[in-house]
Amino acid sequence: MSKKRVRGLHRHWRQHQQRATVPTPPDLASLATYKYDYDQLGLSPWTVHGRPPLAFRRLWATRLLLDLQQWHEQLTPLYPDLYLAIWLYDIRFGLSQVVAAIAERKLRYEHLFKEEQPVALPAEYQELPGISDLIWTAHAEVDVFTPDEFAELGKWGLRRNHWLAKTTDGDDCMVVQVGWVWVGRPKTT
């Protein structure tokens, strides 16, 4: 992973502040056709797997909350049985997104993340407006490697929680927890 310093941080901050003011409406055509829609962040100049500074993460988490509220107002009348959530990633923050799904995709997205863990939402997000209006669950974010790939990871893989598992084909694989993802869903009435 590159530790190269990001230059022009103030310039990037101003650009991100401007971009964060423009809401992303749901794509109704995509939702009707493919049964899902999402708005993923991607935070240039950081990679999708990068972790920007705290101020940037708070700015974009607030934007995701506002988008979720807008999507909820627009989509709930059209699709009462809707999966709607924010996926807030810890280490790979650029993967954070608002997700909506209907029909068969709804069931898939509800079971996409494995067992729930008793990990609280980080304190850096707990004071954001609208964050307490959602029900948050924590899930381990994992990567899967073949045993040879895991051996090549060296100390990086050994320092993280990891365990042996089987693929759907019955082959051995190593599962490595790389971080956490918090799923925030609107409270049902």
C-alpha positions as CSV (number, residue, x, y, z in Angstrom):
1,M,0.0,0.0,0.0
2,S,1.4,3.4,-0.9
3,K,2.1,5.8,1.9
4,K,2.8,8.7,-0.5
5,R,1.6,12.0,0.9
6,V,-1.5,13.6,-0.8
7,R,-0.5,17.0,-1.9
8,G,-3.0,19.9,-2.1
9,L,-5.1,18.8,0.8
10,H,-6.9,22.1,1.2
11,R,-7.7,22.1,-2.6
12,H,-9.0,18.6,-2.3
13,W,-11.0,19.6,0.8
14,R,-12.7,22.4,-1.1
15,Q,-13.5,20.2,-4.1
16,H,-15.0,17.5,-1.8
17,Q,-17.1,20.0,0.1
18,Q,-18.5,21.2,-3.3
19,R,-19.2,17.7,-4.5
20,A,-20.8,16.7,-1.3
21,T,-23.4,19.3,-1.6
22,V,-24.9,17.7,-4.8
23,P,-27.3,14.9,-3.8
24,T,-27.4,11.7,-5.8
25,P,-31.0,10.7,-6.6
26,P,-31.9,7.1,-7.0
27,D,-31.9,5.8,-10.6
28,L,-35.5,4.6,-10.9
29,A,-34.9,3.0,-14.3
30,S,-32.0,0.9,-13.0
31,L,-33.9,-0.1,-9.9
32,A,-36.9,-1.3,-12.0
33,T,-34.7,-3.1,-14.5
34,Y,-31.9,-4.6,-12.4
35,K,-33.8,-4.6,-9.0
36,Y,-31.0,-2.7,-7.3
37,D,-29.3,0.7,-7.3
38,Y,-26.4,2.1,-5.3
39,D,-24.3,5.2,-5.0
40,Q,-20.7,4.4,-4.0
41,L,-18.3,7.1,-2.9
42,G,-14.9,6.6,-4.5
43,L,-12.8,9.4,-3.1
44,S,-10.1,10.7,-5.5
45,P,-7.2,11.2,-4.9
46,W,-7.4,8.3,-2.4
47,T,-7.9,4.8,-3.8
48,V,-11.1,3.1,-3.2
49,H,-9.3,0.9,-0.7
50,G,-7.7,4.0,0.9
51,R,-8.8,5.8,4.1
52,P,-9.0,9.5,3.8
53,P,-8.5,11.9,6.8
54,L,-11.3,12.1,9.4
55,A,-12.8,15.3,8.2
56,F,-13.3,13.8,4.7
57,R,-14.9,10.6,6.2
58,R,-17.3,12.7,8.3
59,L,-18.2,14.9,5.3
60,W,-19.0,11.9,3.1
61,A,-20.8,9.9,5.9
62,T,-23.1,12.9,6.3
63,R,-23.7,13.0,2.6
64,L,-24.6,9.3,2.6
65,L,-27.0,9.9,5.4
66,L,-28.7,12.7,3.4
67,D,-28.9,10.5,0.3
68,L,-30.4,7.7,2.4
69,Q,-33.1,10.1,3.7
70,Q,-33.8,11.3,0.1
71,W,-33.9,7.7,-1.3
72,H,-36.2,6.7,1.6
73,E,-38.7,9.5,0.8
74,Q,-38.7,8.7,-2.9
75,L,-38.6,4.9,-3.0
76,T,-40.8,3.9,0.0
77,P,-44.0,5.0,-1.7
78,L,-43.1,3.1,-4.9
79,Y,-41.6,0.0,-3.2
80,P,-43.0,-0.6,0.3
81,D,-40.9,-3.8,0.7
82,L,-37.6,-2.2,0.0
83,Y,-34.0,-3.0,1.2
84,L,-32.4,0.4,1.9
85,A,-29.1,0.8,3.7
86,I,-25.8,2.6,4.1
87,W,-22.8,0.4,4.1
88,L,-20.1,2.3,6.0
89,Y,-16.6,0.7,5.6
90,D,-13.9,1.3,8.1
91,I,-10.5,0.6,6.4
92,R,-11.8,0.7,2.7
93,F,-13.9,3.9,3.2
94,G,-14.2,4.5,-0.5
95,L,-16.4,1.4,-0.8
96,S,-19.0,3.1,1.5
97,Q,-22.4,3.5,-0.3
98,V,-26.1,3.8,-0.2
99,V,-27.9,0.7,-1.5
100,A,-31.5,0.0,-2.5
101,A,-32.8,-3.3,-3.6
102,I,-36.2,-4.9,-4.4
103,A,-37.7,-8.3,-5.3
104,E,-35.1,-11.1,-5.4
105,R,-32.2,-8.7,-4.9
106,K,-33.6,-7.6,-1.5
107,L,-33.2,-11.1,-0.1
108,R,-29.7,-11.4,-1.4
109,Y,-28.6,-8.0,0.1
110,E,-30.3,-8.8,3.5
111,H,-28.0,-11.9,3.7
112,L,-24.9,-10.5,2.0
113,F,-23.1,-9.8,5.3
114,K,-22.5,-12.7,7.6
115,E,-23.1,-12.8,11.3
116,E,-23.5,-9.6,13.2
117,Q,-20.8,-8.6,15.7
118,P,-21.1,-6.5,18.9
119,V,-19.0,-3.7,17.6
120,A,-20.2,-0.1,18.1
121,L,-20.2,2.5,15.3
122,P,-17.0,4.5,15.7
123,A,-17.3,7.6,17.9
124,E,-16.2,9.8,15.0
125,Y,-19.6,9.2,13.3
126,Q,-21.9,9.0,16.4
127,E,-22.6,12.8,16.5
128,L,-23.5,13.1,12.8
129,P,-27.1,14.4,12.2
130,G,-29.4,11.6,11.4
131,I,-27.1,8.8,12.4
132,S,-29.2,7.8,15.4
133,D,-32.3,7.5,13.2
134,L,-30.8,4.3,11.8
135,I,-30.3,0.8,13.2
136,W,-26.6,-0.1,12.9
137,T,-25.1,-3.5,12.8
138,A,-21.4,-4.4,12.5
139,H,-20.0,-7.1,10.3
140,A,-16.5,-8.4,9.6
141,E,-15.1,-7.3,6.3
142,V,-13.1,-10.2,4.9
143,D,-10.8,-11.2,2.0
144,V,-10.4,-14.8,0.9
145,F,-7.0,-16.1,-0.2
146,T,-5.7,-19.5,-1.4
147,P,-3.2,-21.0,1.0
148,D,-0.3,-20.0,-1.3
149,E,-1.6,-16.4,-1.6
150,F,-1.9,-16.2,2.2
151,A,1.7,-17.4,2.6
152,E,2.8,-14.6,0.3
153,L,1.1,-12.0,2.6
154,G,3.6,-12.7,5.3
155,K,3.3,-10.7,8.5
156,W,0.4,-8.6,7.2
157,G,-1.9,-11.7,7.0
158,L,-0.7,-13.2,10.3
159,R,-1.3,-10.0,12.3
160,R,-5.0,-10.1,11.4
161,N,-7.8,-12.4,12.4
162,H,-7.6,-15.3,10.0
163,W,-9.0,-18.8,9.7
164,L,-9.1,-21.8,7.4
165,A,-12.3,-22.4,5.5
166,K,-13.6,-24.2,2.4
167,T,-14.7,-22.7,-0.9
168,T,-18.0,-23.8,-2.5
169,D,-15.8,-26.2,-4.6
170,G,-14.4,-27.8,-1.5
171,D,-11.0,-26.3,-1.8
172,D,-9.1,-24.9,1.2
173,C,-8.9,-21.2,1.6
174,M,-7.8,-18.7,4.2
175,V,-10.2,-16.0,5.3
176,V,-8.6,-12.8,6.6
177,Q,-10.5,-10.1,8.4
178,V,-9.3,-6.7,7.0
179,G,-11.7,-4.4,8.8
180,W,-15.4,-3.7,9.7
181,V,-18.4,-2.6,7.7
182,W,-21.4,-1.1,9.5
183,V,-24.8,-1.4,7.9
184,G,-27.3,1.3,8.8
185,R,-30.9,0.7,8.0
186,P,-34.0,2.9,8.6
187,K,-36.0,2.0,11.6
188,T,-39.3,0.3,10.7
189,T,-42.5,1.7,12.2
